[in-house]
Structure formats: C-alpha cells, structure tokens
Amino acid sequence: MQLSNKQIRFVSEYLVDLNGAQAAIRSGFSQRSARQIATRLLSKADIRVLVQKKQKETEERLQITRDDVIRGLLRAVEEAKEAGSPQGQINAWREIGKMMGYYDQPAPPAPQDLTEEQVRALSDAELKALI
C-alpha cells in the first residue's frame, strides 16, 4: 500500500518524540481526534515498517546503538544519585523502561470482556490475577 504524504509526514513527526498524538497534530490531522488517528496509523503495518526503517537509518547514520543509549541512561541514573536528585533518577529509569518495552505490555482483559470459553482456558494463576 502506498502511503500518503500526510502519513509519511506523520512518521517523520512521530520519530521526533515518539508521541503519536502530537505527531498527528504536527502532520496536519485534526487535534480533536489526534489520539485516535495516531493509534490507527501506528497499527498499520506499512507505517510500522517505515518507522522501523527510519529508526535503523538514524542508528546507522549516528553510529549509535540501543545499548549505547541505555548505558548513557544508566550513567545518568548514577549522576542523578550522586547529585541527590531522585527526580533525575526516576526520569532516567523511566526512559530505560520505555526502551526495554516494559510499558508496551498489553493490559490484561477486564473480566467482563472475557467469554465463558476464554475464562475456562485460563490457568489458576491467571484467574487469581484477574481477581
């Protein structure tokens, strides 16, 4: 599928700060529905592929790896600790968590959203977690 100019612009804007709603607004989409538009666009395979391609190009151009960034953030944690800055530590750890994908975990379904068949398929541990 061919991406529109607006979608290509969205990808470029998304790569600035990884904020989908703001990228949608900066790309010329409606501010009122920016969050929904961003979610829809980021769910498209063509958009995801282009985002990954552009991220890879940036890594190669800058000769920087994910590990380099994480090591830098770990240094920032230590520096913030030495400076007595809990907020600095929290911010660095939050960024590390984002990079490691800890915030990308899908939320478990709400019990009322499960079918009877899905409930029967759950393990005891999964049922306890729902409670």
N, CA, C and O atoms as a DFTB+ gen file, in Angstrom:
524 C
 N C O
     1  1       0.836      -1.187       0.000
     2  2       0.000       0.000       0.000
     3  2       0.878       1.248       0.000
     4  3       1.850       1.333       0.752
     5  1       0.540       2.188      -0.824
     6  2       1.265       3.454      -0.929
     7  2       0.827       4.377       0.212
     8  3      -0.369       4.559       0.441
     9  1       1.789       4.953       0.919
    10  2       1.467       5.890       1.988
    11  2       1.260       7.281       1.409
    12  3       1.934       7.686       0.461
    13  1       0.320       7.998       1.994
    14  2       0.074       9.378       1.563
    15  2       1.179      10.283       2.110
    16  3       1.926       9.895       3.008
    17  1       1.270      11.479       1.562
    18  2       2.248      12.450       2.061
    19  2       2.011      12.752       3.537
    20  3       2.963      12.922       4.299
    21  1       0.753      12.818       3.937
    22  2       0.409      13.104       5.326
    23  2       0.881      11.967       6.241
    24  3       1.358      12.216       7.348
    25  1       0.748      10.729       5.777
    26  2       1.183       9.581       6.574
    27  2       2.710       9.548       6.690
    28  3       3.252       9.230       7.749
    29  1       3.390       9.877       5.601
    30  2       4.853       9.925       5.633
    31  2       5.311      11.036       6.584
    32  3       6.270      10.866       7.338
    33  1       4.621      12.156       6.537
    34  2       4.936      13.262       7.454
    35  2       4.686      12.838       8.895
    36  3       5.450      13.189       9.794
    37  1       3.604      12.075       9.112
    38  2       3.305      11.566      10.455
    39  2       4.485      10.747      10.983
    40  3       4.892      10.912      12.132
    41  1       5.030       9.869      10.144
    42  2       6.158       9.030      10.564
    43  2       7.337       9.922      10.967
    44  3       7.949       9.706      12.013
    45  1       7.656      10.920      10.143
    46  2       8.766      11.824      10.461
    47  2       8.527      12.553      11.771
    48  3       9.435      12.681      12.592
    49  1       7.309      13.029      11.965
    50  2       6.978      13.745      13.202
    51  2       6.963      12.800      14.400
    52  3       7.364      13.185      15.499
    53  1       6.508      11.581      14.197
    54  2       6.474      10.594      15.277
    55  2       7.888      10.306      15.784
    56  3       8.103      10.130      16.983
    57  1       8.839      10.261      14.869
    58  2      10.215       9.958      15.246
    59  2      10.878      11.075      16.040
    60  3      11.929      10.856      16.644
    61  1      10.289      12.265      16.054
    62  2      10.842      13.377      16.833
    63  2      10.773      13.065      18.321
    64  3      11.763      13.229      19.035
    65  1       9.609      12.615      18.798
    66  2       9.432      12.403      20.236
    67  2       8.634      11.153      20.593
    68  3       8.331      10.918      21.763
    69  1       8.294      10.352      19.584
    70  2       7.504       9.127      19.760
    71  2       6.153       9.395      20.419
    72  3       5.605       8.528      21.100
    73  1       5.628      10.582      20.217
    74  2       4.307      10.949      20.728
    75  2       3.350      10.959      19.536
    76  3       3.354      11.886      18.725
    77  1       2.532       9.913      19.448
    78  2       1.645       9.760      18.304
    79  2       0.643      10.877      18.134
    80  3       0.432      11.363      17.023
    81  1       0.018      11.291      19.234
    82  2      -0.999      12.349      19.139
    83  2      -0.376      13.658      18.658
    84  3      -0.929      14.327      17.785
    85  1       0.766      14.022      19.222
    86  2       1.422      15.260      18.805
    87  2       1.920      15.162      17.364
    88  3       1.872      16.139      16.617
    89  1       2.396      13.981      16.981
    90  2       2.847      13.785      15.599
    91  2       1.684      13.960      14.634
    92  3       1.843      14.547      13.564
    93  1       0.512      13.451      15.013
    94  2      -0.674      13.597      14.157
    95  2      -1.038      15.072      13.998
    96  3      -1.344      15.526      12.895
    97  1      -1.006      15.806      15.087
    98  2      -1.334      17.239      15.034
    99  2      -0.322      17.976      14.159
   100  3      -0.701      18.765      13.294
   101  1       0.967      17.715      14.389
   102  2       2.007      18.392      13.602
   103  2       1.958      18.003      12.128
   104  3       2.467      18.722      11.268
   105  1       1.339      16.852      11.847
   106  2       1.235      16.386      10.452
   107  2       0.004      16.934       9.754
   108  3      -0.199      16.692       8.564
   109  1      -0.820      17.672      10.490
   110  2      -1.983      18.295       9.877
   111  2      -3.297      17.574      10.102
   112  3      -4.314      17.935       9.511
   113  1      -3.285      16.549      10.958
   114  2      -4.544      15.870      11.278
   115  2      -5.288      16.674      12.345
   116  3      -4.705      17.538      12.999
   117  1      -6.557      16.386      12.510
   118  2      -7.405      17.091      13.467
   119  2      -6.897      16.921      14.894
   120  3      -6.573      15.815      15.326
   121  1      -6.833      18.040      15.620
   122  2      -6.397      17.993      17.009
   123  2      -7.384      17.206      17.868
   124  3      -6.987      16.495      18.792
   125  1      -8.665      17.339      17.559
   126  2      -9.702      16.664      18.362
   127  2      -9.596      15.146      18.290
   128  3      -9.884      14.460      19.271
   129  1      -9.188      14.616      17.146
   130  2      -9.126      13.156      17.007
   131  2      -7.694      12.658      16.833
   132  3      -7.478      11.552      16.338
   133  1      -6.718      13.468      17.237
   134  2      -5.308      13.132      17.015
   135  2      -4.917      11.803      17.662
   136  3      -4.195      11.010      17.058
   137  1      -5.382      11.557      18.868
   138  2      -5.002      10.324      19.562
   139  2      -5.528       9.099      18.827
   140  3      -4.806       8.116      18.659
   141  1      -6.772       9.153      18.393
   142  2      -7.359       8.026      17.665
   143  2      -6.672       7.831      16.312
   144  3      -6.418       6.701      15.894
   145  1      -6.378       8.928      15.641
   146  2      -5.702       8.850      14.342
   147  2      -4.322       8.226      14.523
   148  3      -3.917       7.362      13.744
   149  1      -3.604       8.666      15.553
   150  2      -2.260       8.123      15.803
   151  2      -2.331       6.629      16.080
   152  3      -1.524       5.860      15.558
   153  1      -3.281       6.220      16.891
   154  2      -3.440       4.792      17.192
   155  2      -3.722       4.014      15.922
   156  3      -3.141       2.953      15.694
   157  1      -4.610       4.537      15.098
   158  2      -4.946       3.862      13.837
   159  2      -3.737       3.781      12.922
   160  3      -3.448       2.728      12.353
   161  1      -3.024       4.907      12.782
   162  2      -1.859       4.917      11.898
   163  2      -0.766       3.979      12.392
   164  3      -0.167       3.251      11.600
   165  1      -0.506       3.990      13.687
   166  2       0.557       3.144      14.237
   167  2       0.197       1.665      14.227
   168  3       1.065       0.816      14.430
   169  1      -1.071       1.350      13.993
   170  2      -1.464      -0.055      13.895
   171  2      -1.292      -0.597      12.478
   172  3      -1.391      -1.804      12.259
   173  1      -1.036       0.290      11.518
   174  2      -0.863      -0.129      10.125
   175  2       0.547      -0.679       9.919
   176  3       1.531      -0.062      10.328
   177  1       0.633      -1.844       9.283
   178  2       1.920      -2.499       9.057
   179  2       2.871      -1.616       8.258
   180  3       4.060      -1.555       8.570
   181  1       2.369      -0.931       7.234
   182  2       3.225      -0.081       6.397
   183  2       3.850       1.050       7.205
   184  3       5.012       1.403       6.999
   185  1       3.086       1.607       8.113
   186  2       3.585       2.703       8.959
   187  2       4.643       2.156       9.911
   188  3       5.711       2.752      10.054
   189  1       4.362       1.032      10.563
   190  2       5.322       0.440      11.496
   191  2       6.637       0.102      10.795
   192  3       7.716       0.337      11.339
   193  1       6.540      -0.448       9.587
   194  2       7.748      -0.793       8.828
   195  2       8.560       0.462       8.528
   196  3       9.783       0.453       8.664
   197  1       7.896       1.534       8.123
   198  2       8.603       2.778       7.809
   199  2       9.245       3.372       9.065
   200  3      10.366       3.876       9.004
   201  1       8.552       3.319      10.194
   202  2       9.117       3.811      11.455
   203  2      10.393       3.035      11.776
   204  3      11.420       3.630      12.103
   205  1      10.326       1.710      11.681
   206  2      11.498       0.884      11.982
   207  2      12.643       1.164      11.017
   208  3      13.804       1.228      11.423
   209  1      12.313       1.330       9.740
   210  2      13.336       1.615       8.732
   211  2      14.034       2.933       9.040
   212  3      15.261       3.018       8.989
   213  1      13.244       3.970       9.362
   214  2      13.812       5.291       9.656
   215  2      14.646       5.256      10.946
   216  3      15.684       5.912      11.028
   217  1      14.199       4.503      11.939
   218  2      14.967       4.382      13.172
   219  2      16.311       3.698      12.891
   220  3      17.345       4.108      13.417
   221  1      16.283       2.664      12.067
   222  2      17.513       1.951      11.704
   223  2      18.465       2.881      10.947
   224  3      19.670       2.875      11.196
   225  1      17.924       3.675      10.025
   226  2      18.749       4.634       9.278
   227  2      19.422       5.631      10.224
   228  3      20.593       5.969      10.052
   229  1      18.678       6.094      11.215
   230  2      19.230       7.040      12.186
   231  2      20.342       6.387      12.996
   232  3      21.390       6.993      13.218
   233  1      20.115       5.147      13.437
   234  2      21.141       4.422      14.190
   235  2      22.426       4.306      13.374
   236  3      23.523       4.537      13.883
   237  1      22.271       3.947      12.104
   238  2      23.442       3.772      11.252
   239  2      24.141       5.103      10.978
   240  3      25.369       5.179      10.986
   241  1      23.361       6.134      10.741
   242  2      23.938       7.447      10.451
   243  2      24.704       7.984      11.656
   244  3      25.788       8.546      11.506
   245  1      24.149       7.815      12.830
   246  2      24.785       8.328      14.042
   247  2      25.777       7.343      14.650
   248  3      26.515       7.683      15.575
   249  1      25.787       6.140      14.131
   250  2      26.626       5.062      14.660
   251  2      26.397       4.903      16.159
   252  3      27.333       4.876      16.959
   253  1      25.139       4.801      16.500
   254  2      24.755       4.634      17.893
   255  2      23.817       3.434      17.982
   256  3      22.992       3.199      17.100
   257  1      23.962       2.695      19.049
   258  2      23.110       1.528      19.234
   259  2      22.198       1.739      20.433
   260  3      22.387       2.653      21.235
   261  1      21.241       0.897      20.525
   262  2      20.322       0.897      21.665
   263  2      21.113       0.720      22.964
   264  3      20.827       1.368      23.970
   265  1      22.108      -0.165      22.925
   266  2      22.943      -0.394      24.114
   267  2      23.673       0.880      24.527
   268  3      23.795       1.165      25.718
   269  1      24.161       1.652      23.546
   270  2      24.835       2.921      23.857
   271  2      23.899       3.848      24.614
   272  3      24.290       4.481      25.595
   273  1      22.663       3.922      24.148
   274  2      21.675       4.813      24.777
   275  2      21.372       4.343      26.197
   276  3      21.316       5.150      27.125
   277  1      21.179       3.061      26.361
   278  2      20.870       2.533      27.696
   279  2      22.043       2.738      28.640
   280  3      21.843       3.095      29.801
   281  1      23.271       2.518      28.160
   282  2      24.450       2.774      29.003
   283  2      24.499       4.251      29.420
   284  3      24.810       4.566      30.569
   285  1      24.195       5.135      28.494
   286  2      24.173       6.564      28.816
   287  2      23.122       6.888      29.870
   288  3      23.362       7.678      30.783
   289  1      21.963       6.270      29.731
   290  2      20.911       6.499      30.723
   291  2      21.295       5.931      32.086
   292  3      20.963       6.520      33.115
   293  1      21.984       4.805      32.105
   294  2      22.444       4.244      33.381
   295  2      23.467       5.171      34.045
   296  3      23.486       5.310      35.268
   297  1      24.328       5.813      33.216
   298  2      25.251       6.818      33.767
   299  2      24.458       7.996      34.346
   300  3      24.812       8.542      35.391
   301  1      23.384       8.375      33.652
   302  2      22.552       9.484      34.141
   303  2      21.907       9.132      35.479
   304  3      21.765       9.993      36.347
   305  1      21.517       7.871      35.645
   306  2      20.954       7.426      36.926
   307  2      21.992       7.621      38.028
   308  3      21.684       8.164      39.089
   309  1      23.223       7.175      37.773
   310  2      24.284       7.299      38.774
   311  2      24.600       8.764      39.081
   312  3      24.786       9.134      40.240
   313  1      24.658       9.587      38.046
   314  2      24.944      11.011      38.257
   315  2      23.833      11.681      39.058
   316  3      24.098      12.502      39.936
   317  1      22.591      11.327      38.750
   318  2      21.463      11.896      39.493
   319  2      21.492      11.431      40.945
   320  3      21.152      12.183      41.858
   321  1      21.900      10.191      41.143
   322  2      22.000       9.648      42.502
   323  2      23.064      10.419      43.292
   324  3      22.835      10.816      44.435
   325  1      24.236      10.626      42.663
   326  2      25.319      11.359      43.318
   327  2      24.925      12.814      43.597
   328  3      25.352      13.396      44.593
   329  1      24.114      13.390      42.719
   330  2      23.682      14.775      42.883
   331  2      22.497      14.893      43.839
   332  3      22.040      15.996      44.137
   333  1      22.004      13.758      44.316
   334  2      20.857      13.791      45.221
   335  2      19.579      14.203      44.527
   336  3      18.765      14.931      45.095
   337  1      19.396      13.736      43.289
   338  2      18.221      14.105      42.508
   339  2      17.340      12.885      42.239
   340  3      17.513      12.195      41.234
   341  1      16.395      12.625      43.145
   342  2      15.507      11.476      42.918
   343  2      14.725      11.604      41.611
   344  3      14.497      10.608      40.924
   345  1      14.314      12.825      41.265
   346  2      13.538      13.017      40.035
   347  2      14.383      12.681      38.809
   348  3      13.878      12.109      37.843
   349  1      15.660      13.032      38.847
   350  2      16.562      12.697      37.753
   351  2      16.698      11.197      37.592
   352  3      16.720      10.681      36.475
   353  1      16.790      10.498      38.718
   354  2      16.871       9.038      38.684
   355  2      15.593       8.438      38.103
   356  3      15.640       7.548      37.254
   357  1      14.465       8.934      38.570
   358  2      13.173       8.422      38.092
   359  2      13.041       8.639      36.591
   360  3      12.608       7.744      35.866
   361  1      13.415       9.826      36.128
   362  2      13.302      10.115      34.696
   363  2      14.178       9.182      33.872
   364  3      13.734       8.665      32.846
   365  1      15.408       8.961      34.303
   366  2      16.307       8.070      33.560
   367  2      15.786       6.637      33.581
   368  3      15.791       5.960      32.553
   369  1      15.340       6.174      34.741
   370  2      14.796       4.816      34.818
   371  2      13.551       4.675      33.947
   372  3      13.350       3.640      33.312
   373  1      12.718       5.711      33.918
   374  2      11.512       5.667      33.085
   375  2      11.894       5.499      31.616
   376  3      11.288       4.702      30.900
   377  1      12.900       6.251      31.171
   378  2      13.345       6.142      29.779
   379  2      13.912       4.757      29.485
   380  3      13.683       4.199      28.412
   381  1      14.648       4.212      30.440
   382  2      15.175       2.852      30.261
   383  2      14.013       1.871      30.155
   384  3      14.024       0.982      29.303
   385  1      13.018       2.030      31.010
   386  2      11.846       1.151      30.967
   387  2      11.130       1.226      29.630
   388  3      10.692       0.205      29.100
   389  1      11.008       2.431      29.081
   390  2      10.374       2.582      27.763
   391  2      11.176       1.850      26.700
   392  3      10.621       1.130      25.870
   393  1      12.499       2.046      26.737
   394  2      13.348       1.416      25.730
   395  2      13.320      -0.112      25.834
   396  3      13.442      -0.813      24.830
   397  1      13.160      -0.609      27.042
   398  2      13.139      -2.056      27.251
   399  2      11.760      -2.647      26.962
   400  3      11.595      -3.867      26.963
   401  1      10.772      -1.789      26.716
   402  2       9.442      -2.263      26.370
   403  2       8.561      -2.608      27.555
   404  3       7.532      -3.263      27.393
   405  1       8.952      -2.173      28.750
   406  2       8.163      -2.506      29.929
   407  2       6.790      -1.855      29.936
   408  3       5.874      -2.353      30.591
   409  1       6.633      -0.743      29.214
   410  2       5.352      -0.052      29.198
   411  2       4.503      -0.458      28.005
   412  3       3.363      -0.012      27.870
   413  1       5.051      -1.304      27.138
   414  2       4.325      -1.722      25.939
   415  2       3.503      -2.982      26.159
   416  3       2.850      -3.472      25.237
   417  1       3.533      -3.502      27.373
   418  2       2.803      -4.727      27.649
   419  2       1.306      -4.454      27.578
   420  3       0.815      -3.516      28.204
   421  1       0.578      -5.271      26.816
   422  2      -0.864      -5.040      26.729
   423  2      -1.536      -5.296      28.082
   424  3      -1.166      -6.204      28.826
   425  1      -2.504      -4.488      28.358
   426  2      -3.251      -4.654      29.604
   427  2      -4.067      -5.937      29.513
   428  3      -4.610      -6.256      28.455
   429  1      -4.155      -6.670      30.614
   430  2      -4.977      -7.881      30.573
   431  2      -6.438      -7.501      30.369
   432  3      -6.865      -6.424      30.786
   433  1      -7.199      -8.372      29.736
   434  2      -8.608      -8.037      29.509
   435  2      -9.364      -7.950      30.828
   436  3      -9.055      -8.654      31.789
   437  1     -10.341      -7.089      30.852
   438  2     -11.198      -6.983      32.031
   439  2     -12.052      -8.249      32.107
   440  3     -12.465      -8.780      31.076
   441  1     -12.314      -8.730      33.312
   442  2     -13.082      -9.975      33.436
   443  2     -14.404      -9.953      32.669
   444  3     -14.801     -10.968      32.096
   445  1     -15.076      -8.825      32.653
   446  2     -16.368      -8.744      31.963
   447  2     -16.221      -8.815      30.445
   448  3     -17.210      -9.034      29.744
   449  1     -15.002      -8.635      29.922
   450  2     -14.771      -8.687      28.486
   451  2     -14.442     -10.089      27.992
   452  3     -14.352     -10.317      26.785
   453  1     -14.262     -11.027      28.913
   454  2     -13.903     -12.393      28.535
   455  2     -15.151     -13.226      28.263
   456  3     -16.178     -13.083      28.927
   457  1     -15.030     -14.093      27.276
   458  2     -16.120     -15.032      27.018
   459  2     -15.993     -16.197      27.999
   460  3     -14.949     -16.383      28.624
   461  1     -17.038     -16.957      28.123
   462  2     -17.007     -18.118      29.019
   463  2     -15.901     -19.092      28.602
   464  3     -15.225     -19.680      29.446
   465  1     -15.731     -19.249      27.313
   466  2     -14.689     -20.145      26.796
   467  2     -13.287     -19.642      27.180
   468  3     -12.418     -20.433      27.546
   469  1     -13.081     -18.336      27.093
   470  2     -11.783     -17.760      27.462
   471  2     -11.517     -17.927      28.950
   472  3     -10.387     -18.206      29.352
   473  1     -12.550     -17.757      29.770
   474  2     -12.393     -17.925      31.214
   475  2     -12.002     -19.360      31.534
   476  3     -11.127     -19.590      32.368
   477  1     -12.631     -20.317      30.889
   478  2     -12.311     -21.735      31.130
   479  2     -10.886     -22.077      30.714
   480  3     -10.282     -22.992      31.276
   481  1     -10.344     -21.359      29.743
   482  2      -8.996     -21.631      29.246
   483  2      -7.908     -21.032      30.146
   484  3      -6.730     -21.356      29.992
   485  1      -8.297     -20.164      31.081
   486  2      -7.304     -19.517      31.949
   487  2      -6.773     -20.485      33.010
   488  3      -7.497     -21.348      33.506
   489  1      -5.510     -20.321      33.338
   490  2      -4.915     -21.102      34.422
   491  2      -5.376     -20.530      35.753
   492  3      -5.958     -19.447      35.806
   493  1      -5.110     -21.267      36.830
   494  2      -5.469     -20.770      38.155
   495  2      -4.762     -19.453      38.455
   496  3      -5.357     -18.539      39.027
   497  1      -3.479     -19.357      38.065
   498  2      -2.718     -18.131      38.321
   499  2      -3.324     -16.953      37.556
   500  3      -3.408     -15.846      38.088
   501  1      -3.745     -17.188      36.308
   502  2      -4.352     -16.125      35.507
   503  2      -5.683     -15.693      36.105
   504  3      -6.001     -14.504      36.120
   505  1      -6.464     -16.656      36.598
   506  2      -7.734     -16.312      37.244
   507  2      -7.503     -15.488      38.502
   508  3      -8.224     -14.523      38.754
   509  1      -6.482     -15.872      39.310
   510  2      -6.169     -15.105      40.509
   511  2      -5.774     -13.679      40.159
   512  3      -6.154     -12.729      40.842
   513  1      -4.998     -13.544      39.076
   514  2      -4.545     -12.209      38.668
   515  2      -5.729     -11.335      38.262
   516  3      -5.704     -10.124      38.483
   517  1      -6.756     -11.928      37.675
   518  2      -7.945     -11.161      37.283
   519  2      -8.723     -10.678      38.498
   520  3      -9.361      -9.626      38.468
   521  1      -8.662     -11.457      39.555
   522  2      -9.395     -11.091      40.769
   523  2      -8.634     -10.012      41.485
   524  3      -9.066      -9.547      42.539
